[in-house]
Each structure stands twice: as C-alpha cells, then as structure tokens.
Amino acid sequence: MIMPIKEELESQFLNGEKFYMCVEDAVIDNRLSYMESIMHVCDSKGIDPEDLVKLKLVSPILKCKLEEESIALGLLKETSKLPF
C-alpha cells in the first residue's frame, strides 16, 4: 500500500527528465518547435520560464536540441564543428 502512494507523490514532482518528456510529447503531439513546446509545458504546469535553470529542469539533451533549433533559425551563430 505504501508503494503506490510513493509512486503517486513522485509523479507529481517535476524533474529534468520528466520535463524533457513533457516537452518531447508536446513537440510530437502538437507539432511545435522545442521553444514553443517549452513555453507550452511551462504554461500548463504553472512554471515561470525564467525559473527553468534555477529549478534544474533543462536537461543536457533538451539544451542541445534547443541549440540546434536556434542555429537553424539563425538565432545563434553556428560554432565550429569537427569534420567527422
């Protein structure tokens, strides 16, 4: 009986992995960009987007995908990459 209560409590708390999965689901289900999906998830969860770093919700994978999207949109300059 204690186990389901623990799992329910853990499911209510958001961590970097759960936040990433919510964002990824929004990208796939709603056909949004990662930036739009992050704003959508923040709005639905009642999180101020400025608090994402403070709350440690931006995983390295999400950061990489955001960087790639920003470079593709011309919002960031492309850094030099190795030729392989």
N, C-alpha and C positions, 0 to 999 in steps of 0.2 A: 504494500500500500504506500510505503514511503517513496518508492522509486517513481511512480507516475507523478507524484507531487513535485519531486525534484526535477524531472524532465519538463514539467509544465512551467516551473519557475525559470529554468534555464532557457526555455524557448521564448520567454517574454523579454529577456535581456538581449540587447543587440551587441554583437562584437564585429570585428573586421570581416570575418568570414561570412557571417550571416548578412551583413550589409552588402558585401560583394555579390552574394547570391541574389538578394533582392534587386540590386541594380542590373545584374545579368538577366534576370527574369523580365524586368521591365524593357530591356533592350530587345529581347526576343519577342515577347508578347505584344508590346506596343509599337515595335519598330522605331524606337527612339535612339538618338545618339547617346553615348555614355554621359555626356554633360547633362543632357535633358533627363536621362534616367536618374542620375544622382539627385537632381532637383526634385523630380517626381517622388522618389523614395523619401527624401528629406521632408517634403511637404506632407506625405501620407503618414510618416512616423512622428511628425512634430519636432523635427531636429533643425536647428539653425545651421545652414550650410557652412557658416564660418566656424562652427564648433567641430567639424569633422576631424580635423587634425588633432585638436585637443582631446577628443574622445577616442582617438586612435582607431577610427573606422575606415581609413583609407589603406587598403592592403597594397603590397607591392605590385600585385597583378593589376589591380584597378588603376594604380598610378601609372603603370606602363601603358595600359590601354588608353588612358586619358591623354598621355603624352603623344602617343601615335596619332590619335584623333586630332589633337591640337596642331600637330605638324602638318597633317593632311589638309586641315582647314586654313593653314597659313597663320595661325595664331602664335606659334612658336617657331623659332628658327631650327632647322634640322642640324643636329650635331653630327660631327664626323663619325663615320662607322667604318669598321674593318671590312675589307673587300670580300670576306667569306661569310 
